[in-house]
């Protein structure tokens, strides 16, 4: 099960050169049949990223203490015929309530807030809030293909859920 809601509008973003540009915001969530601590342990292990992030070719720590606020890493993805490099900067680390970061790539600034909610002793809800800010050609892509961004987010959630059963991981 997943839930996805979204909006697309303009707003003034301070601290970046993404001022007065279109942005897209949506939330996705999935329920995982595992205790919250098990889910957090899987999420908090960078070695697992390639198991649930389709197309991830490499993850390279650049600066700061890995996994902590202020840390920067370079992620390289293969998406179709394109290689996409992005820089992750961790903004907030208060698991299970929040793990947030920014992801910068050509023409895209993505802010992601991950949170985990205990539903029961054996069930956890994983929620991602995504905000995409676009510039250049990516403004057009974000406007005409918002579903592609949402679909990728849901695919990652499904693949993460399936880490519990490695034989079920499907991209």
C-alpha positions, 0 to 999 in steps of 0.5 A: 500500500502506498499513498501519494499526494502532490502539488505543483506551484511557484514559491520563493526559495531563499538560500539558493539560486532556485528563486521564484521557480516552479516546484513540485511537492508530494508525499508517499508512504508504505507500510512495512511488516517489520519492527521500527528498529529493524526498518531504521537499521536497514535504512541507516546502513549505506551498504543497503542503498544499492539494494533498493535504489534502482540505478545507483552505480556508486555512493562516495562520501565527500565530507563530514561524518558519514550519516550525520548532519552536514555530511556530503556524498556523491551519488551516481545513478544510471537512468536509462541512457543517462548518468546522473550525478547528485550531491547529498547533504544531510540536513536533519538526523533525528531517527525515527522521526526525521532524516532529511537531506538535499539532493543537487543535480543539474537543474534539480534541487530535491529536499527529502524528509524521511520519517518512520512511524511505529504502527505496532510491534511488528509494523512500521510506516515509512513516509517520504516528503519530497520537494523538487525545485527546477531550473533550466530545461528541468522546469519543463520536464518537472511540469510535463512529467511530474508522474515520473518523479512520483513513480520513482519515489514509489519504486524506491519505497517498494524496493526498500520494503522488499529488503525484508525478503531479498528474493522479492527485490524488484525494480 
